Amino acid sequence: MSVVRVIPCLDMKDGRVVKGVHFVDLKDAADPVQAARAYSAGGADEIAFLDITATVENRRTMFDVLKNVADAVSVPLTVGGGIKSCSDIESALKSGASHVSISSAAFRDSAMVKQAVGEFGASTIVIAIDADANDACPSSREVFIDGGRTATGKDAVEFAKEMAGLGVGQILPTSKATDGTKAGFDLHLTRAIADATGLPVIASGGAGTLNHFLEAVTEGHAQAVLGASVFHFGILTIGQVKEHLGKHGIEVVAKRGGSGINES
């Protein structure tokens, strides 16, 4: 197994970091630059910057805010939200992104995904898949788009396989059912996509305890773990997560020092 990355996630709305439950009931959490700087110092291997309302508001990602965040950190940034074209991807990279996450547009325009892989390389392109339970789907998980608002009828694992076939580098599945609950990741979704595609999968949605992060790797077969509420509101620190994973034989990058967003 490769080194497992720990990734705090900045869900962005109106220029602020927010966090909700099941993709709704958003609450203000932090200033993005201050949060990103703290997480970078606190041992984050990467930071996710997701403009969660860009698609439904029919606008581009907040590239100005992204640039301010990128200037404040020394770790890679994965950026998503409102990415609809190769031009948007280019703008994100110029603003400081290392990886670009595509969600709704990937579902609507697979040709763009293929073009993006060709232009920017597989390692740059991440496919974000929002999913919810639906027993009518073969994997019992259905793809949702438009910030989790629109059901597609598409099986999440089949869609992930299609995206893998286009040459993308990573998959970021998030479960609507577990998002923000702190009750644990959707291990079924994470494991099914990881096993079916063979790609690095970032577990997202539901982390609440140290064991949840461990389970995402050992049972969910994730190669990266993403957290939001637990880090934003001081429940856990990145260092604690890395220490717990390391104690159970999971290889992580050692915490570099510094503090997290709500550490003293």
C-alpha positions as CSV (number, residue, x, y, z in Angstrom):
1,M,0.0,0.0,0.0
2,S,1.2,3.5,-0.8
3,V,1.5,6.3,1.7
4,V,-1.9,7.3,2.9
5,R,-2.7,11.0,2.7
6,V,-4.7,13.0,5.2
7,I,-6.7,15.8,3.6
8,P,-8.7,18.5,5.3
9,C,-11.5,19.8,3.2
10,L,-12.5,23.5,2.8
11,D,-16.2,23.5,1.6
12,M,-16.6,27.0,0.2
13,K,-19.7,29.3,0.1
14,D,-19.7,33.1,-0.3
15,G,-15.9,33.2,0.3
16,R,-16.1,31.4,3.7
17,V,-15.5,27.8,4.8
18,V,-18.8,26.1,5.7
19,K,-19.9,22.6,6.7
20,G,-23.3,21.0,6.6
21,V,-25.0,17.6,7.1
22,H,-26.2,15.6,4.1
23,F,-25.0,18.5,1.9
24,V,-27.5,21.0,3.5
25,D,-27.8,23.1,6.7
26,L,-24.5,24.8,6.1
27,K,-22.8,26.5,9.0
28,D,-19.9,29.0,8.9
29,A,-16.7,27.4,10.0
30,A,-13.7,29.5,9.2
31,D,-11.8,32.0,7.0
32,P,-10.3,29.9,4.1
33,V,-6.8,31.5,4.2
34,Q,-6.5,31.2,7.9
35,A,-7.8,27.6,7.9
36,A,-5.6,26.6,5.0
37,R,-2.5,28.1,6.6
38,A,-3.2,26.3,9.9
39,Y,-3.8,23.0,8.2
40,S,-0.7,23.3,6.1
41,A,1.3,23.9,9.2
42,G,-0.5,21.2,11.1
43,G,0.6,18.4,8.8
44,A,-1.9,18.2,6.0
45,D,-0.6,16.3,3.0
46,E,-3.0,18.1,0.7
47,I,-6.0,20.5,1.1
48,A,-9.2,20.2,-0.8
49,F,-10.9,23.5,-1.8
50,L,-14.4,22.8,-3.0
51,D,-16.7,25.6,-4.1
52,I,-19.8,23.7,-3.3
53,T,-22.4,26.1,-4.7
54,A,-20.6,27.2,-7.9
55,T,-22.5,24.7,-10.2
56,V,-26.0,25.4,-8.9
57,E,-25.3,29.1,-9.0
58,N,-24.0,28.7,-12.6
59,R,-20.7,30.4,-12.0
60,R,-17.0,29.6,-12.1
61,T,-14.9,28.7,-9.0
62,M,-13.8,31.6,-6.8
63,F,-10.4,31.7,-8.4
64,D,-9.4,34.9,-6.5
65,V,-10.0,33.2,-3.2
66,L,-8.3,30.1,-4.4
67,K,-5.2,32.1,-5.3
68,N,-5.1,33.7,-1.8
69,V,-5.3,30.2,-0.3
70,A,-2.6,28.8,-2.6
71,D,-0.3,31.6,-1.6
72,A,-0.7,30.8,2.0
73,V,0.1,27.1,1.9
74,S,3.0,24.8,1.1
75,V,1.0,21.7,0.3
76,P,-0.9,20.6,-2.9
77,L,-4.4,21.9,-3.4
78,T,-7.2,19.9,-5.0
79,V,-9.8,22.3,-6.3
80,G,-13.4,21.6,-7.4
81,G,-16.8,23.2,-7.9
82,G,-18.0,24.9,-11.1
83,I,-15.3,23.3,-13.3
84,K,-17.0,22.8,-16.6
85,S,-14.3,23.1,-19.2
86,C,-10.6,22.7,-19.9
87,S,-10.4,26.5,-19.7
88,D,-11.7,26.3,-16.2
89,I,-9.1,23.7,-15.4
90,E,-6.3,25.9,-16.8
91,S,-7.6,28.8,-14.7
92,A,-7.6,26.7,-11.6
93,L,-4.0,25.5,-12.2
94,K,-2.8,29.1,-12.8
95,S,-4.5,30.1,-9.6
96,G,-2.4,27.5,-7.6
97,A,-4.3,24.2,-7.9
98,S,-2.2,21.0,-8.1
99,H,-5.2,18.8,-8.9
100,V,-8.7,19.7,-10.3
101,S,-11.8,17.9,-9.3
102,I,-14.7,17.6,-11.8
103,S,-18.1,16.4,-10.7
104,S,-21.4,17.4,-12.5
105,A,-19.6,18.3,-15.7
106,A,-17.9,14.9,-15.8
107,F,-21.3,13.3,-15.8
108,R,-22.7,15.6,-18.5
109,D,-19.6,15.8,-20.7
110,S,-17.3,12.8,-20.7
111,A,-15.6,14.1,-23.8
112,M,-14.3,17.0,-21.8
113,V,-12.9,14.7,-19.2
114,K,-11.0,12.8,-21.9
115,Q,-9.7,16.0,-23.4
116,A,-8.6,17.2,-19.9
117,V,-6.7,14.1,-19.2
118,G,-4.9,14.5,-22.6
119,E,-4.1,18.2,-22.0
120,F,-3.2,18.2,-18.3
121,G,-2.3,14.6,-17.5
122,A,-4.0,11.9,-15.5
123,S,-2.5,12.9,-12.2
124,T,-4.1,16.3,-12.4
125,I,-7.7,15.1,-12.9
126,V,-9.9,13.9,-10.0
127,I,-13.5,12.8,-10.5
128,A,-15.7,13.7,-7.6
129,I,-18.8,11.4,-7.3
130,D,-21.6,12.3,-4.9
131,A,-23.7,9.3,-4.3
132,D,-26.7,8.1,-2.2
133,A,-28.3,4.8,-1.5
134,N,-30.5,3.3,-4.2
135,D,-31.2,-0.4,-4.2
136,A,-32.3,-0.2,-7.8
137,C,-28.7,0.4,-8.8
138,P,-26.3,-2.7,-9.2
139,S,-24.0,-1.3,-6.5
140,S,-26.9,0.1,-4.5
141,R,-25.4,3.6,-4.8
142,E,-26.6,6.2,-7.3
143,V,-24.8,9.2,-8.7
144,F,-26.1,12.6,-7.8
145,I,-25.0,15.9,-9.4
146,D,-25.6,19.6,-9.0
147,G,-24.2,19.6,-5.4
148,G,-26.1,16.5,-4.6
149,R,-29.5,17.9,-5.6
150,T,-30.1,16.0,-8.9
151,A,-30.6,12.2,-9.1
152,T,-29.2,10.7,-12.3
153,G,-30.3,7.1,-12.1
154,K,-26.7,6.1,-12.8
155,D,-24.9,3.5,-10.8
156,A,-22.0,5.1,-8.9
157,V,-19.5,2.2,-9.4
158,E,-20.3,1.9,-13.1
159,F,-19.8,5.7,-13.6
160,A,-16.4,5.4,-11.7
161,K,-15.3,2.6,-14.0
162,E,-16.3,4.7,-17.1
163,M,-14.2,7.6,-15.7
164,A,-11.3,5.3,-15.0
165,G,-11.5,4.2,-18.6
166,L,-10.9,7.8,-19.7
167,G,-7.7,7.8,-17.8
168,V,-8.4,10.0,-14.8
169,G,-6.0,9.8,-11.9
170,Q,-8.2,9.7,-8.8
171,I,-11.8,9.2,-7.6
172,L,-13.3,11.2,-4.8
173,P,-16.6,9.6,-3.7
174,T,-18.8,11.3,-1.1
175,S,-21.8,9.8,0.4
176,K,-24.9,12.0,0.9
177,A,-26.1,9.7,3.6
178,T,-23.0,10.0,5.8
179,D,-21.8,13.5,4.9
180,G,-21.3,15.6,8.0
181,T,-22.8,13.0,10.4
182,K,-19.5,12.0,12.0
183,A,-21.0,8.4,12.0
184,G,-18.3,7.0,9.7
185,F,-17.5,6.8,6.0
186,D,-19.7,4.9,3.5
187,L,-17.2,2.0,3.4
188,H,-19.3,0.1,0.9
189,L,-19.2,2.9,-1.6
190,T,-15.5,3.6,-1.1
191,R,-14.4,0.0,-1.3
192,A,-16.6,-0.8,-4.3
193,I,-15.1,2.1,-6.3
194,A,-11.5,1.4,-5.2
195,D,-11.8,-2.3,-6.1
196,A,-13.6,-1.8,-9.4
197,T,-11.3,0.9,-10.8
198,G,-7.9,0.2,-9.2
199,L,-7.5,3.9,-8.9
200,P,-6.5,5.8,-5.7
201,V,-9.7,6.7,-3.9
202,I,-10.2,9.5,-1.4
203,A,-12.6,8.5,1.3
204,S,-15.0,11.4,2.0
205,G,-18.1,12.1,4.0
206,G,-18.8,11.1,7.6
207,A,-15.5,11.0,9.6
208,G,-16.1,11.4,13.3
209,T,-13.5,9.3,15.1
210,L,-9.9,8.1,14.7
211,N,-11.2,4.6,13.9
212,H,-13.3,5.9,11.1
213,F,-10.2,7.1,9.3
214,L,-8.5,3.7,9.9
215,E,-11.5,1.8,8.6
216,A,-11.5,3.9,5.4
217,V,-8.1,2.5,4.7
218,T,-8.3,-1.1,6.0
219,E,-11.9,-1.8,5.0
220,G,-12.7,0.9,2.4
221,H,-9.4,0.4,0.6
222,A,-8.9,4.2,0.4
223,Q,-5.5,5.7,-0.3
224,A,-6.4,9.0,1.1
225,V,-8.8,10.2,3.8
226,L,-10.6,13.5,3.8
227,G,-12.2,15.2,6.8
228,A,-14.0,18.5,7.4
229,S,-16.1,18.8,10.6
230,V,-13.7,16.9,12.8
231,F,-10.9,19.3,11.9
232,H,-12.9,22.6,11.6
233,F,-14.5,22.2,15.0
234,G,-11.5,20.9,16.9
235,I,-12.8,17.3,17.5
236,L,-9.6,15.8,16.0
237,T,-6.3,17.1,14.7
238,I,-4.4,15.9,11.6
239,G,-1.6,14.9,13.8
240,Q,-3.9,12.6,15.9
241,V,-5.2,11.0,12.7
242,K,-1.7,10.3,11.4
243,E,-0.5,9.0,14.7
244,H,-3.5,6.6,14.9
245,L,-3.0,5.3,11.4
246,G,0.7,4.9,12.0
247,K,0.1,2.9,15.2
248,H,-1.9,0.4,13.1
249,G,0.7,-0.1,10.5
250,I,-0.5,2.4,7.9
251,E,2.3,4.4,6.4
252,V,1.8,8.2,6.6
253,V,3.9,11.3,6.1
254,A,5.2,12.4,9.6
255,K,3.5,15.5,11.0
256,R,5.7,18.5,10.4
257,G,4.8,20.4,13.4
258,G,2.6,23.5,13.8
259,S,-1.0,23.5,14.8
260,G,-4.4,22.8,13.2
261,I,-7.3,25.2,12.9
262,N,-8.5,24.8,16.4
263,E,-5.4,23.6,18.2
264,S,-3.7,25.8,20.8
